[in-house]
Amino acid sequence: MGRVEAQPLQISEETLFNLEDNLLLFYTLECKRQLHRHLPVALAVSSHARSMLFRTDRLQSAFERLRIPEHMITAPADTRSDIALAVPSERSVELSIVMPCLNEAETLENCIRKAQRSLNENDIRGEIIIADNGSCDGSQEIARRLGARVVSVSARGYGNALMGGIQAARGEYVVMGDADDSYDFTTLGPFVEKLRAGYDLVMGNRFLGGIQPGAMPPLHRYLGNPVLTAIGRLFFKSPSGDFHCGLRGFKRDAMLALDLRTTGMEFASEMVVKSTLHDLRITEVPTTLQPDGRSRPPHLRSWSDGWKHLRFLMLYSPRWLFLYPGLLLMSAGLVVGLVLLQGPIFIGGLGFDAQTLLYAAAAIVLGFQAVAFGVFTKVFAISEGLLPEDPKLSFSRIKLNLEKGLILGACLIITGLVCSVYSVLTWKQLHFGILDPTRTLRIIIPAITALIIGVQIVFSSLFLSVLGLRRR
């Protein structure tokens, strides 16, 4: 098969800053289009552009990241003003370092240089991505000058910026960290080692690695982070001891498969929670935290962002938000109700009678509604891909539970009607006169409670079967 001559690609000075992206894009498209036909792929660059290219650190990294050996750079026979680059077989970048950025000009250069140093010292084939969220202080220019790739993310928010950077990453692994110089990017080796060992998510732990004086406000150090982490560990059985550490590494494909959706600071919690729910392999490494190098206040808002994290943890755990409180309320109401059905009780100087029985019945009804909401929420979240599949709530089980629910609901309705008829007959015996409330309420309240719960079970079973319908 004859040699295919490379067509010169004229590169102006205005496009030199984007040459890395152009080369990688050309590499991907041309390899996919021609490599299967065993045709050599070549790229011609003018000698003027070439001389400028290798005087620019960032643009030189384009060739280094493509791993183009020197013997594959050849000059066409018909000209001395161009060079031809034969593109080698595809090799992916191992590590992408993603930094969300919003006006971080004061600290961005230190972060990038530390990350570059870590890549060099650990002999890691990587890239640095600055996910810019609309900076207006020259952060983009600083990043490009130092050889980082800038990805513009128009949708505001910490989560949006990170997802934009993760989606643009070319590495098999991703390490994300804030660009405020509070994390030491020269210590990425342990993260990569854990990822190479097969872990899907490697969390930094600032409480194990050490928090320097002034690096974390007391409110965050002694209340916010410990409490939210404890709640996350309780709700989801996560092994992470620091839910909100901003320095963490993960496998890119595994994280994208989780379909992370939050846009703000709660993105950090969502990543840990979904990784735990989907049984990803999670570990952690000690990480130090130092005071950030900015002269302005941080983007984090203690109370509002803390509430967002807590709200997310509750919404993603229907068991703790609805099921467990509902079961507790139903149990308490049922116990009190059964005791009061025998007659009034006295505790010290306090007497409890039919009026308390009414509150016990209300607790049973409200508790059942909370339990039903918990089941509805989980089924809906599974159908929308927010939570992983649960064998207990499969379509076949829901269909089977429909019949059981209808039977149980019908039994309770019949029980309530029978009790109601009995109370009417008792009233008739008194010629429909004045009844003794302490006696009749012990019949009427259970009857009404059984009717309400029975009807709710019937409708809940029908609604649950609708939620469980398979979608195309």
C-alpha angles and dihedrals in degrees: 000000000000125000116266111224116231116243113227115250110206111219119195126205090252092062098044093095089059097044093104092058091043093052094048092045091049090046094053098044097043094045092052092046102042111014094080087059090054092240118149112246116217138180125199122209125185116250091239091055090044093055091050091044096060092045089061117076095207095048093044088057088062090068092039092053091049087054093224108177117224092242089062093060104089135166119237114246095234099055142031096197095072137053128207122221116202107209113231127220115294118274118174125226110258100212134026117192109207122196121182109220135195112161097329098147092130095060108016097091092054091050094049094047091049091050091049090049091052092051091050097044093048094041091235120162100225151136136224118228124193108201098204116202098194105303117185100183099079097268091137093057092048091052094048092047090055094049100259122137115242118215114189114217112189097187106086122232141082092257093047092051093050094046090050090053094044092050091050093047118113097194127104087226130038129203115192126195140158118267095223094095093245092119125060107237091187089076099065094116096090091050093053092045091055092047091050088050089062105266117141098204126026113190125199115229115208094184090060097041099044138263114231119223111279094013096107128027114244090242090060096038100048103025118013104044098035094046096045091044091049091050091049092050091048096046099042107018090237119174092216115115095191112040095181105045106135094210112077140135131215145161107274097218093047092052095046089051089061090066095221110205112175115107105198139052091303086075087090092059094044092056093054095041096049092043089055095045091051092049096243116168107260130186136155140221129203112266130187124225122205131181110281119248099233125115093208129071117272123261090241116103108203104212101029095045091042090054090049090055092048092046091051092050091052096045092051092051109059088171094065096033098048116354104054096040089046093050091047092050093047092048093050092048092047094050094047091044094052091050094048092048087070091057141280119324131206126212111186105312095338123099124202121196142146094323090061088046088061091056090048089055090049089052090053092051095046091045092053091050090052091050090049091050089051092055093043092050094051094047091049093046090051092049090051093048093247093119130030122257117283117205089210090062100042120140093254092051092047090051090050092046090054091068092044091049093050091050094047092046092049091051092053092047091052090048091052092048092049091051090047092052090049091053091050091051090050089051090050091055087061090051089252092295132137113321129212102250095202089059104035096043089062087064101035098048095053090044093053091043092053091049093050095045092044094053091045092051091052094049093040091053091051092047091047090053089053091051089049095055111122117247126216 
